[in-house]
Amino acid sequence: MAEFQIRRYRDEDQEAVKETFIIAMSEHIPSAFLHMLRQPVVQATLACVFCTLLASSGSMLLPVLAVTLILAGARQLVDYSFTLYIEACHKGGLDCVRKAYMEGVDSCFWVAESEGLVVGTVACLPSRKHAGKECLELKRMAVRRSHRGLGIGKSLCRSVAEFGRDKGYRQVLLYTSVVQADAQKLYEGVGYRRVGESVVPELLAKLLNFTLIEYRYKLIEGDG
Ligand SMILES: CC(C)(COP(=O)(O)OP(=O)(O)OC[C@H]1O[C@@H](n2cnc3c(N)ncnc32)[C@H](O)[C@@H]1OP(=O)(O)O)[C@@H](O)C(=O)NCCC(=O)NCCS
């Protein structure tokens, strides 16, 4: 079993951190596409196009071609949405981890290192939605596929919780999406509670029912 250690970010980790996070996030493209295909509105649209073209042309070729083209276009749209999300992550701190996470008193970035390689990442910073020391937000959780199932995700969660307690925070919050099944299992397994769901505000996300799930973890025992 590969050994690993969790340690704070160093400047030389910058490129490996970006790569680890981007690869892990890109893995969700196929599951997001499947989620899209499962939506009744998408299935109804495809069925409508297929039947209309079949009735009007009397041939199978045209409807099959049209549905294939729509599916290819839909897949491109999902790819594009992820590209936008990853760009937003870059601008939101991944491009300069030190500035975004290592200079503030209540924020931090950790990496999991194994045999000299960065194989996992996690960050935290004060939640913008809450005042004072109410909530710390966990972000940028990712583990390289080659090192999954070894407890790295759990250890990264623990680093954030210990940091939050030391800094006097009451809870940790995080958001994950409906297609990130492994992440949901990880968070529930370490004691996070699902407290809410919301659909991403963009039109495409609304149409496809792309839900964000909010999780919370209490740092103070017996806290209401
Ligand atoms: C989510 C993720 C970080 C988990 O990392 P990990 O190092 O494999 O997690 P761990 O080894 O600590 O596993 C923790 C728990 O998660 C669950 N789990 C993790 N991967 C799982 C899988 N493939 N299948 C089933 N359960 C899984 C298990 O319950 C496990 O607990 P157990 O070992 O006691 O059974 C990793 O899968 C990942 O990077 N995914 C892609 C990026 C992502 O979605 N990040 C979350 C952003 S919100």
The ligand as an SDF file (V2000), in Angstrom:
LIG
                    3D

 48 50  0  0  0  0  0  0  0  0999 V2000
  -13.8700   12.0710   -3.4640 C   0  0  0  0  0  0  0  0  0  0  0  0
  -12.4030   11.6860   -3.4070 C   0  0  0  0  0  0  0  0  0  0  0  0
  -11.6070   12.9300   -2.9700 C   0  0  0  0  0  0  0  0  0  0  0  0
  -12.2190   10.5420   -2.3830 C   0  0  0  0  0  0  0  0  0  0  0  0
  -10.8300   10.3600   -2.1680 O   0  0  0  0  0  0  0  0  0  0  0  0
  -10.2230    8.9950   -1.5680 P   0  0  0  0  0  0  0  0  0  0  0  0
   -8.8250    9.2910   -1.1440 O   0  0  0  0  0  0  0  0  0  0  0  0
  -10.4190    7.8840   -2.4940 O   0  0  0  0  0  0  0  0  0  0  0  0
  -11.1460    8.7960   -0.2830 O   0  0  0  0  0  0  0  0  0  0  0  0
  -10.8360    7.7880    0.9180 P   0  0  0  0  0  0  0  0  0  0  0  0
   -9.8950    6.7210    0.4890 O   0  0  0  0  0  0  0  0  0  0  0  0
  -10.4560    8.5960    2.1200 O   0  0  0  0  0  0  0  0  0  0  0  0
  -12.2640    7.1390    1.1400 O   0  0  0  0  0  0  0  0  0  0  0  0
  -13.1650    7.7090    2.0270 C   0  0  0  0  0  0  0  0  0  0  0  0
  -14.5230    7.0670    1.9170 C   0  0  0  0  0  0  0  0  0  0  0  0
  -15.1540    7.4800    0.7220 O   0  0  0  0  0  0  0  0  0  0  0  0
  -15.8870    6.3980    0.1750 C   0  0  0  0  0  0  0  0  0  0  0  0
  -15.3620    6.1670   -1.1740 N   0  0  0  0  0  0  0  0  0  0  0  0
  -14.3430    6.8070   -1.7540 C   0  0  0  0  0  0  0  0  0  0  0  0
  -14.1880    6.3830   -3.0100 N   0  0  0  0  0  0  0  0  0  0  0  0
  -15.1430    5.4540   -3.2140 C   0  0  0  0  0  0  0  0  0  0  0  0
  -15.5080    4.6370   -4.3080 C   0  0  0  0  0  0  0  0  0  0  0  0
  -14.8420    4.6830   -5.4740 N   0  0  0  0  0  0  0  0  0  0  0  0
  -16.5400    3.8040   -4.1770 N   0  0  0  0  0  0  0  0  0  0  0  0
  -17.2020    3.7310   -3.0120 C   0  0  0  0  0  0  0  0  0  0  0  0
  -16.8990    4.4720   -1.9340 N   0  0  0  0  0  0  0  0  0  0  0  0
  -15.8860    5.3170   -2.0370 C   0  0  0  0  0  0  0  0  0  0  0  0
  -15.7320    5.2220    1.0840 C   0  0  0  0  0  0  0  0  0  0  0  0
  -16.8630    5.2520    1.9290 O   0  0  0  0  0  0  0  0  0  0  0  0
  -14.5100    5.5500    1.8630 C   0  0  0  0  0  0  0  0  0  0  0  0
  -14.6180    5.1050    3.1760 O   0  0  0  0  0  0  0  0  0  0  0  0
  -14.1430    3.6130    3.5910 P   0  0  0  0  0  0  0  0  0  0  0  0
  -12.7280    3.4950    3.0780 O   0  0  0  0  0  0  0  0  0  0  0  0
  -14.2320    3.6550    5.0750 O   0  0  0  0  0  0  0  0  0  0  0  0
  -15.0960    2.6860    2.9270 O   0  0  0  0  0  0  0  0  0  0  0  0
  -11.8880   11.1800   -4.7880 C   0  0  0  0  0  0  0  0  0  0  0  0
  -12.7460   10.1470   -5.2340 O   0  0  0  0  0  0  0  0  0  0  0  0
  -11.8110   12.2740   -5.8610 C   0  0  0  0  0  0  0  0  0  0  0  0
  -10.8120   12.9800   -5.9710 O   0  0  0  0  0  0  0  0  0  0  0  0
  -12.8600   12.4080   -6.6920 N   0  0  0  0  0  0  0  0  0  0  0  0
  -12.8590   13.3540   -7.8080 C   0  0  0  0  0  0  0  0  0  0  0  0
  -12.8360   14.8080   -7.3760 C   0  0  0  0  0  0  0  0  0  0  0  0
  -14.0360   15.1910   -6.5380 C   0  0  0  0  0  0  0  0  0  0  0  0
  -15.1610   14.8210   -6.8160 O   0  0  0  0  0  0  0  0  0  0  0  0
  -13.7640   15.9920   -5.4900 N   0  0  0  0  0  0  0  0  0  0  0  0
  -14.7780   16.4680   -4.5820 C   0  0  0  0  0  0  0  0  0  0  0  0
  -15.0530   17.8880   -4.8360 C   0  0  0  0  0  0  0  0  0  0  0  0
  -16.4270   18.4340   -3.8430 S   0  0  0  0  0  0  0  0  0  0  0  0
  1  2  1  0
  2  3  1  0
  2  4  1  0
  2 36  1  0
  4  5  1  0
  5  6  1  0
  6  7  2  0
  6  8  1  0
  6  9  1  0
  9 10  1  0
 10 11  2  0
 10 12  1  0
 10 13  1  0
 13 14  1  0
 14 15  1  0
 15 16  1  0
 15 30  1  0
 16 17  1  0
 17 18  1  0
 17 28  1  0
 18 19  1  0
 18 27  1  0
 19 20  2  0
 20 21  1  0
 21 22  1  0
 21 27  2  0
 22 23  1  0
 22 24  2  0
 24 25  1  0
 25 26  2  0
 26 27  1  0
 28 29  1  0
 28 30  1  0
 30 31  1  0
 31 32  1  0
 32 33  2  0
 32 34  1  0
 32 35  1  0
 36 37  1  0
 36 38  1  0
 38 39  2  0
 38 40  1  0
 40 41  1  0
 41 42  1  0
 42 43  1  0
 43 44  2  0
 43 45  1  0
 45 46  1  0
 46 47  1  0
 47 48  1  0
M  END
$$$$
